[in-house]
Amino acid sequence: MLTDSIGKRSEKVKNTVERGAVKKFAEAVGDLHPIYVCEETGRQSRYKQNIAPPTFPRVFDYGTIGALNLPEKGLIHGEEIYHYERPLKVGEDILCYSEVKDYYERNGKSGEMGFLLLKRYGEDLEGNLIFTEEQVVIITEAVRREMRV
């Protein structure tokens, strides 16, 4: 169904690790560690500034993969794995993009389900990799039927 999308990438999109967004995110996930929200703690840390929580890249814009037309509703969030080369620093700009790594189908209790594997990337403005995120999106039988129409 989506095998034609494997290997396709989005264009890079510039995102900023904004202080206010980091604070709101930390509040939302219930992790107000001072390294995220206290400027003095950030200055005294080994990073010399505040950093973002590990799952903060979830809020970034990764662009659109043209050939990938997923519905807005009905998808199941399967799994997410982050790998960091270094932390995200508050105030820095990040270039983000995503790529379709794989697609396969399996039969389950609720019918045939699709599994879409996406990989997201975050780089600094010089092109150095900061993080990757691997994500599994589960597409139920009902959603798959709607996508075929």
C-alpha positions as CSV (number, residue, x, y, z in Angstrom):
1,M,0.0,0.0,0.0
2,L,2.7,2.5,1.0
3,T,5.7,0.7,-0.3
4,D,6.2,3.3,-3.1
5,S,7.0,5.8,-0.3
6,I,10.0,3.9,1.0
7,G,13.1,6.0,0.7
8,K,11.2,9.3,0.1
9,R,12.3,12.3,2.2
10,S,10.9,15.7,3.1
11,E,12.7,18.9,2.6
12,K,14.6,20.3,5.5
13,V,12.6,22.7,7.8
14,K,14.2,25.2,10.1
15,N,13.0,25.0,13.7
16,T,14.1,26.9,16.8
17,V,14.5,25.5,20.3
18,E,12.5,28.3,21.9
19,R,12.8,28.9,25.7
20,G,9.0,29.3,26.1
21,A,8.2,26.2,24.2
22,V,10.8,24.2,26.2
23,K,9.2,25.4,29.4
24,K,5.7,24.6,28.2
25,F,6.8,21.1,27.1
26,A,8.6,20.4,30.4
27,E,5.4,21.4,32.2
28,A,3.2,19.2,30.0
29,V,5.4,16.1,30.5
30,G,5.8,16.8,34.2
31,D,9.6,17.2,34.2
32,L,10.5,20.7,35.3
33,H,14.2,19.8,35.9
34,P,16.2,23.0,36.4
35,I,18.5,22.2,33.4
36,Y,15.4,22.8,31.2
37,V,13.8,25.9,32.8
38,C,16.2,27.7,35.2
39,E,18.6,30.0,33.3
40,E,21.1,30.1,36.2
41,T,21.2,26.3,36.3
42,G,21.8,26.3,32.6
43,R,24.7,28.7,32.8
44,Q,26.3,26.7,35.5
45,S,25.9,23.4,33.7
46,R,28.5,21.7,31.5
47,Y,26.5,23.0,28.5
48,K,26.7,26.6,29.7
49,Q,23.0,27.0,28.8
50,N,19.6,25.3,29.1
51,I,18.8,22.2,27.1
52,A,15.5,20.7,26.0
53,P,14.0,17.5,27.3
54,P,14.8,14.4,25.3
55,T,11.4,14.0,23.7
56,F,11.1,17.7,22.8
57,P,11.8,17.1,19.1
58,R,8.2,15.7,19.0
59,V,7.1,19.4,18.6
60,F,9.3,20.2,15.6
61,D,8.1,20.5,12.0
62,Y,9.7,17.9,9.8
63,G,8.2,18.9,6.5
64,T,5.9,16.9,4.2
65,I,6.8,13.8,2.3
66,G,4.9,14.4,-0.9
67,A,4.1,10.8,-1.8
68,L,2.9,10.1,1.8
69,N,-0.8,10.9,2.2
70,L,-1.8,9.8,5.7
71,P,-5.1,10.7,7.2
72,E,-5.3,13.2,10.1
73,K,-7.2,10.8,12.4
74,G,-7.2,7.1,13.1
75,L,-3.5,6.4,13.2
76,I,-2.0,4.6,16.2
77,H,1.3,5.8,17.7
78,G,3.4,2.6,17.9
79,E,6.8,3.4,19.2
80,E,9.4,6.2,19.3
81,I,13.2,5.8,19.8
82,Y,15.5,8.8,20.1
83,H,19.3,8.8,19.6
84,Y,21.3,11.9,20.5
85,E,24.8,13.0,19.5
86,R,24.4,15.9,21.9
87,P,21.6,17.7,23.7
88,L,19.4,20.3,22.0
89,K,20.4,23.8,23.3
90,V,17.8,26.4,24.1
91,G,17.9,29.2,21.4
92,E,19.6,27.2,18.6
93,D,18.2,26.6,15.2
94,I,17.7,23.0,14.0
95,L,17.1,21.7,10.4
96,C,14.6,18.8,10.6
97,Y,13.4,16.3,7.9
98,S,11.9,12.9,7.8
99,E,12.3,9.8,5.7
100,V,10.1,6.7,5.1
101,K,12.3,3.7,6.1
102,D,9.9,0.8,5.6
103,Y,6.3,-0.3,5.3
104,Y,4.8,-3.7,5.9
105,E,1.5,-5.3,6.8
106,R,0.5,-8.0,9.3
107,N,-2.8,-9.6,10.3
108,G,-4.0,-8.8,13.8
109,K,-7.2,-9.3,15.8
110,S,-8.8,-6.3,14.2
111,G,-7.8,-7.2,10.6
112,E,-4.9,-6.4,8.5
113,M,-2.7,-3.6,9.9
114,G,0.0,-1.5,8.2
115,F,3.2,-0.6,9.9
116,L,5.0,2.6,8.7
117,L,8.5,3.1,9.9
118,L,9.6,6.8,9.8
119,K,13.0,8.2,10.7
120,R,13.3,11.8,11.6
121,Y,16.6,13.8,11.7
122,G,17.7,17.0,13.4
123,E,20.9,18.8,12.3
124,D,22.6,22.0,13.2
125,L,22.9,24.7,10.5
126,E,26.3,23.3,9.4
127,G,24.7,19.9,8.7
128,N,26.0,18.1,11.7
129,L,23.6,15.4,13.0
130,I,22.2,16.2,16.5
131,F,19.5,13.5,16.9
132,T,17.5,10.9,15.1
133,E,14.0,9.6,16.0
134,E,12.6,6.4,14.8
135,Q,8.9,6.2,14.8
136,V,6.3,3.4,14.1
137,V,2.9,4.4,12.9
138,I,0.2,1.7,12.9
139,I,-2.5,2.0,10.3
140,T,-5.6,0.0,11.2
141,E,-7.8,-2.0,8.8
142,A,-10.5,0.7,8.9
143,V,-8.1,3.5,8.1
144,R,-6.5,1.4,5.4
145,R,-9.9,0.9,3.8
146,E,-10.6,4.7,3.8
147,M,-7.2,5.4,2.3
148,R,-8.0,3.1,-0.7
149,V,-11.2,5.0,-1.6
